[in-house]
């Protein structure tokens, strides 16, 4: 049985009706300066937009982006030592989640998820009409992580089409080794796909090594420019998978999902990798400082390979009280809505988190 939805496997297409000007220029081998067929508002003066953001912004706003994101994929391929056809760019990792479910699942199919992990995935699972089976996290002293063995067992037991794993995990911050992830993959049924949410991949120590960016058959690796690259508001993400997988994803992809501005911004940050690495190093230093501050006040700050620190409190009532107290003071931290992780709080490793007095309400609660 194919790992893809039957309606995609059983037909030739659908094919993108508008591949875009840039793709056409690449096929023709020359530019098309007279753009009088795409019905864009190219003659919009944009006086107000230009005054606010500048002429280059206004120029980008008038035109559709490159539907194939060729330049971004080329730069990613160079930095990750991957072939370009192993990469697909879309409007953030969230959009890619919806895309993978549309390509892999039909209504009623079973999807396996950790109970309390990144909730947007479950939102899309339900929107696709799939049946979701949730597996409790594995726990222990200083340990809160998706249970890989239990996920694999559930996939076999439930005849699952997809397993979702956030690695590093959100909200615990835990990182499973690549070897353990591949052991999970190898234990799955042949037609079951592992969707690997790697939104925090760039905070791994080995993030830029070729081994950490490989194409794994049966796995769709989802990445984002929202965290380490600081482009959350522009919505850019990418998937690493086999060309066959990307061909199926492209059948149900919105071809102009990524704007011209977002593509241009992604190109710029990829052309300046030292800036991203400098930012990641600063985040890691703040994360460790925040973890140390919390532990000195009696908190169980879990190990993290992300841009946040997760705390495991005594119970959900204590976590809720702290969360509400900080909200009342104007400070937003995160408490998972899922009851399985209601005793967890997540704090971003920003300078603002280290300001004296910022987390006094949390420190007071821990001192009780």
PyMOL commands that set and color helices and strands:
alter all, ss='L'
color gray80, all
select helices_A, chain A and resi 6-9+21-28+47-53+55-62+70-80+84-86+92-104+119-127+148-158+178-186+201-203+210-213+232-234+243-251+260-271+273-296+316-328+339-341+351-354+360-366
alter helices_A, ss='H'
color red, helices_A
select strands_A, chain A and resi 87-90+110-114+131-135+138-140+143-145+162-166+193-197+219-224+237-240+308-312+334-335+344-348
alter strands_A, ss='S'
color yellow, strands_A
deselect
rebuild
show_as cartoon
